[in-house]
Amino acid sequence: MNVNSMPYRTIWLKENDDAIVQIIDQRNLPHEFNIEDVADAATMSIAIEDMHVRGAGLIGAAAGFGMYLACLEASQTIDFQKSLKSSYEQLKSTRPTAVNLVWALDRQMNAIEQAESIEAKIRISLETAKAIADEDVAFCQRIGLHGLEIIREISKAKPGQPINILTHCNAGWLAFVDHGSATAPIYAAHDSGIPVHVYVDETRPRNQGARLTAWELAQHGVPHTIIADNVGGHLMQHAMVDLVITGTDRTAVSGDVANKIGTYLKALAAQDNDVPFYVALPSSTFDWEIRDGVAEIPIEQRGDEEVKYAQGLCDNKLTRVLLTPPESPASNFAFDVTPARLVTGLITERGTCAANEIAIRQLFPEK
Ligand code: MRU
């Protein structure tokens, strides 16, 4: 996607220096656009854990490149395997909910094990990192085309009028390598001339909606309105939302969907008001081992400072302010699980299916 008319991905190899991975550091967006050099696996682990990079697809791509950097480092040690395994464990411990993390790490481990020499291991880890990133781009593009059909269908009932779409958090291109999952159909509809308007949940505590989704949509010229997290139910009761599309960090084979905290409440409101609630995901976000999402998907808990403080511009300087009584404790569950019964459909790179095991396995019979 474009930033000030320049095309960007969220992660790439530095030009003329194959030992450096570059990322867009998302922490200070939309006020500062910073590019960070990452030269080792430990720095990539910090970048994932502290959310310089974030979003399921991008976490997977960052883990893929992290394993490539881990191979480069391991090649300078006396015990390649021990060093690689230690980087793998460190990367794996960063964020528990997004399944793309462990999916990418295991894919890298399996690929690296196939090679015999250290040179071949390095080469194959780079090829795999690039393949994970390129696949992510291609899959999101296809999600966009499948989701476009849903928007097109809804638009037939209100020709010429904007389709109002509510989204939560950021499942845009910043959460992937490019295009995004939940936003890909929105960009596709906008680009094909269907008028769309997006209600963007602010998404406390880290404000991924207000900071990132709003910035992305503005960069692409998509009409949007930021709303406080509690507004969606009211809008749905007053027929101001035609469709909800969110992303997901881990989807069980049953169709239960883990996504940013607050998604479940939007799904409940959507069902109560007959608003279709779709979840967009590449197949790398399915957890084929888990059926009961509520019981089995690990929910990340983050530091209470994310709830107690907010960051923004003050007199043109990035500033962090305390919102709460300093002594009050706060809890910070980062995700919740929306049961499959509340999900109208899953938009994947292979098409849209119902949120149940039979339909999911029909689309992905090899799993
Ligand atoms: O904590 P984050 O910002 O990494 O969480 C991301 C989300 O939960 C997004 O909503 C998204 O749907 C999943 S990533 C495609």
Boltz pocket constraint, residues with backbone or C-beta under 6 A from the ligand:
constraints:
  - pocket:
      binder: B
      contacts: [[A, 54], [A, 55], [A, 56], [A, 57], [A, 168], [A, 169], [A, 170], [A, 171], [A, 172], [A, 175], [A, 181], [A, 208], [A, 246], [A, 247], [A, 248], [A, 249], [A, 259], [A, 260], [A, 261], [A, 280], [A, 334]]
      max_distance: 6.0
